[in-house]
Amino acid sequence: MATLWRERGYKPEVDDLGNVYVRRGNKSDRPLLMILTHIDTVFPASTPLTIRREGDRLYGPGIGDNSVSVAAILTAIDLLDLYGWETEADLLLVANVGEEGLGDLRGARRAVERYRETLGAVLVVDGHLGSIVNAAVGSKRLKITVKGPGGHAYGSFGTPSAIHGLGRIIAGLAAMQVPAEPRTTFNVGLIEGGTSINTIAAHATALVDLRSIDIQTLARLEEQARTIILQQVGPGLQTEIEVIGDRPAGKRSDNDPLVQLAKQALHWVGYEPRLGASSTDANIPISLDIPSVCVGVTKGEKAHTTDEFLHVSPLGKGLAQVVRLCIEASNQIAHSGS
């Protein structure tokens, strides 16, 4: 990313996390419009990047999530520069890391914290064309570790097993009741432990994902989960709980000026806007009461698989939407002084 910006005549900065920053403009007396696009994917670096096009579909791992958004921002700036369009507030373009998996939004968190005092608004580019994310789904991610004495499955029969204890915990978590509104969910996504089939496990772990759009509901769910983890493991076993992810929740009003601009931009390119909730880099600014939305630039399917693909034909409208938002959102914050 730094090389691509240099090729365009910009002077990028790369921080210690791997975020790449570029500023367009020199209006230091006005608030900034930050544009965030995450450059990490769910795939390991060894994943073959075999890109192919079949008709209107372009295939490749990570091509829609989030490579196309990164390319769209580069192209949007190319267009602004080509036509000499200046924005009334400077654009701060951040290609950020740590959005996927256990990244815990560390790149967006760092960027927003760094520029928090000068931010007028944040535009996140990610997801599908036609959707506007103005509600942040918060999450708490816990690592449960159960420990016990272990032993031989026959000779030490009756010794408490860490796996059995973890199983009781998981059963307790699975029985939790959560509200339909505000939408709240939980999941045990990964379990590990034991040594062999004939060994009483001395160690077992599980990763738990708790989510809600409402901060207080999420806090109650976490408290309930912690009680189950500590109380249902069984005698002779010890449990540890480690927080490995903490994404804040929040929401911008449907009538928020930036949300309204995003809706107008979609109407302008012929799409009916759909407001929704998701877990994106926008969680960070939304939770800090900074005007923010997340929009996409095309349609796609099979995200997070090596068969991922995007549709090429909507890209022109998706790009036009982003260019318009860059101009109008920067104008909005420059005049509002927010």
Salt bridges, closest charged atoms under 4 A:
GLU13 OE1 - ARG114 NH2 2.84
ASP15 OD2 - ARG110 NH1 3.98
ASP16 OD1 - ARG110 NH1 2.59
ASP40 OD1 - HIS38 ND1 3.04
GLU54 OE2 - ARG52 NE 2.88
ASP56 OD2 - HIS311 ND1 3.61
ASP65 OD1 - HIS38 NE2 3.12
ASP65 OD2 - HIS304 NE2 2.93
ASP78 OD1 - ARG8 NE 2.84
ASP81 OD1 - ARG24 NE 2.85
GLU86 OE2 - ARG24 NH2 3.96
GLU88 OE1 - HIS335 NE2 2.78
ASP90 OD2 - ARG23 NE 2.94
GLU99 OE1 - HIS38 NE2 3.31
GLU100 OE2 - HIS38 NE2 3.93
GLU100 OE1 - HIS304 NE2 3.34
ASP104 OD2 - ARG109 NH2 3.75
ASP126 OD2 - HIS38 NE2 3.35
ASP209 OD1 - ARG141 NE 2.83
ASP209 OD2 - ARG211 NE 2.81
GLU222 OE1 - LYS140 NZ 2.75
GLU222 OE2 - ARG226 NE 3.08
GLU240 OE2 - LYS147 NZ 3.23
ASP254 OD1 - LYS251 NZ 3.96
ASP256 OD2 - ARG252 NH2 2.61
GLU272 OE1 - HIS267 NE2 3.45
ASP289 OD1 - ARG252 NH1 2.81
GLU301 OE2 - HIS311 NE2 3.98
GLU328 OE2 - ARG324 NE 3.19
